[in-house]
Amino acid sequence: VRVVFDWTKISNHDKPEGMRVVFYPTDDESNTWIFDFPGGEDGEVELPENDYRVICFNYDTDGMVWKENGSYTLFTADTRDVQSPDNRTMAVTPPWLCGDHIDRVILKDIPEGSTKIIRLTPVNMVCHYTYEVNGLRGLDRVADLRAALSGMSGSLNMSGDSLPADLSESLLFDGMVSRNQIIGGFYTFGHSALEGEPNVFRLYIKNRSGSMSVLEQDVSDQVHDVPVAGHIGDVHLVLNFDYEVPSEPG
């Protein structure tokens, strides 16, 4: 079998370190065949004649937690839990992820000496969110900061390229001071707020005296104003506060 990667759908990211392709026999999913393709380059592999379902994804995904990888329909990309500065359970953001899947590939009765071609077209499987926070004074007093966004998904079903139902989590991520703003960016599988639940941006600022300030703002309109294709839609959040970072403890 010759595996061919079509990279025409990836335009906003470099090719990954490599791609992993998993073949699931339809008659026995426990007997999977896994092959790695460094650099996402085409290559030939050998495997028994059978009917298969196929999933591919980039394997340079540090921090990703793979669940149910023995099942084509249940295979899930997940992220680990983490505690926020105010001791809330949240999820870390995923690394960049791309991939493709094929529901059925027939590899039977192939003439001897011939090669079957399987073409995979990886697409982005994560959104890119960026943000800017304005209206803060005393940013030279910031010693550390974190940010969070609620109503998001920390998991993705690989074969469906879809978000699990009834899963709404807060994501925790970093930021930085840039001149008179706080800015940052992160990858996410997408928003999944339950009905009536807002997307709330929370900013945790620790000053040089050790005090923690927590600012929050509802950004639901900004999140939902961006059209999505499936679960994918890049979002830039603009937050405006009127707040001075304190210089004293307490």
N, C-alpha and C positions, 0 to 999 in steps of 0.2 A: 504494500500500500504506500503510495506517495502522498504525503500530507503537504498541502500547499496553503500558505497564508496570504490572504489578500488584505493589504494594509491601507486600502484607499479610504476606509471609514475613520481612520485615526489621523487627525490633522492638527490637533492642539497639544500633542505630547510626543516625545521621542519614543522610538520603538523600545520595548522592554528588554531587560536582561535576557529573558527567555520565556518560552511558552510551554506549558504542560498540557498534554492531550490525554484524556481519559476515555477509553472505550468500555462501554457497559454492554456485555452480551445480554440480549433480551431474554434468553432462557435461563440465565444464572448471573445476576448482578454481582454476586459475591466474588466472581472470578474476573475482576477488572484487569484491564491492560493499560499501563501508564507509561507514557513516553515524554521525554523532555527535548525541546528544540532550542538550543542556545541561540540567542540573538533573534529569535522568532523567524529563523530561516527555514526554508522547505527541507524536507528530508524523507527518506524511505524507512519503513518499519515492516516487521513481519508479525502476523498474528493469525490465529486459527480462523478458518472460514466459519462465518456465523452472521446473524443479524445483530447489529449494534446500535446503540445510541451514544452520542459523543458530546463531551464538554471540553472546552479549552479555556485557559486563562493564563495570565502572566504569573510566573512563580517568584518574582522579586517583590513580594508583598509582606515585608516584615511587620509583625504585629497582628496580622490577620489570624483569626481562629476559624479553622475549617471544621464544619460539623456535618454528620451524616454523609460523608464522602463515599460510602459504599452504596449509595442509592442515587440513581439519576434524578429522580423527581424530588428528593428531599435534600440533596446536596446544597449546603448553605454557607455563605461567607458571613462571618460574624466578627464582632469586636469585643474585647474584654471589658469588664466593668471596672470602674474607678470611682474613688470618692472625691467629691468636689470640696473646695475649701470650707464650705459650710456643712460638710458631712452628708451630702445627698449622694445617692447611688446614681451614677451616670455611666455613659459609655464613651470610650475613646473613639476618635474618628478613624475611618479606614484609610489605608494607603491607596494610591492610584490603582485601579483595576480595570482591565479590559478582558473581553472574552467573546465566545460564540458557542452555539450548541446546535446539534442536528438530531432531530427526533428519531430518524431511522436511516441507517446505512446498511445496504445488503452486500455482504461480502461472501457470496456463494457462487460456485460454478464459474470461477474466474479462469479463463484459459491459461494453461501452463506457459510460463515465460512472459506473461503480460502483467502490467501494473495497473491497479485501480487507483484513481486519483480522488482524494477527498479534499475539497476546498473549504477552508474556514476563513470567515471574515470577522476579525475581532472588532468590537465596538466599545466605546466608553461605557463602563458600568457604574460610574460614580459621577456625581455633580461636583462642581467647584464653586464653593461659596467664599466670597470675600466680604470684608466689612471695614467700615471706618467709624470711629467714634469722635464726635466733635463737642465743643463747649466745655471741655475740662481744663481747669487751671491748676497750676502747681504740679505739672507732670514731671518736673525735675525731682519730686519727692517720691516718685514711684519706685519701689524696690522690687516688686514682683507683681505679675498680673496673670489672670486666667479669664476665660470667657466660656459661656455655655449657651446652648440653644435648645429649647424644648420642642416637643412635637415632631421629632425626627426618628428615623429608623437606623438602628445599629446592625441590621441584618439584611441579607439579600439572597433570594432563591436563585441558584445559578442556572438551572435549566429553563426556568420561567422568566429569567431576568426581571424579577418582580419582587416587591416588598411583601414580607409576611403580613397577613391580615391581623388587625387588632394589636399591633405593636407600636407603641409610642414611647420614645425615650428622650432623655436629654443628653446631648453630646458635649464633652468638655474638650477645650482646645486652647492654644496659646495665642498670644498677641505681642505687639511691641509698640513702644513709643516712637513716633516719627514726627519730629518737629512739634506741632501743636495738636496732633491727633494720636489716637491709638488705632492701629491697623492690624489686620491679620487675614488669614485665609486657611481653608481646610477642605478636605474631600468629605463627601457624605453620600450615602445611598439615596437620600432624598427625604422629603418631608412626609410624615405619616400621622399628623395630629388626628386624634379621635374627634368625632363630631362635637362641636362646641368647645373644643380645647384650643387655646391660642398657642402661637409660637412666640415664646418669650425669650428675649436675649438678656442674659445676666452677665454683668461684668464684675469681677472680683479684683480689687486693687489693694495691695498691701503697701503701706508707706514705709519710709525708712525708720520710723519709730515702732513698727510692728503692728500698727492698727490695720484692720481690714474694713474696707468700704465695699458695699454691695449695691450696685445700681442695676435697675432692670427696666425693660421697655418691651411693649408688645409690638412685634414686627410681622404679625400675621399677614397684613396687607402686602408688604414687600415680598414676602415669601410666595404668596399665592398669585401675585400679579404677573409672575414670570411663567410663560407657557412651558409645559413639560411634554416631552415625548416619552411616553411610558412613565418612568419615574425620574427621568433625566431632565434637568433644567438648571443652568448656572445662575447664581443669584449674587447680587452685590447689595449689602445691607448698609444703610446710612442711619446712624443713630445720633441724636442731638440731645445733650444734657446741659444743664447749667449747674456745675458742681466744681468745688475747689477741693483738691486732695489735701487733707489736713496734715499739718506738720507735727502735731503733738500726738502722743498716745491717747487711746480712748475713743 
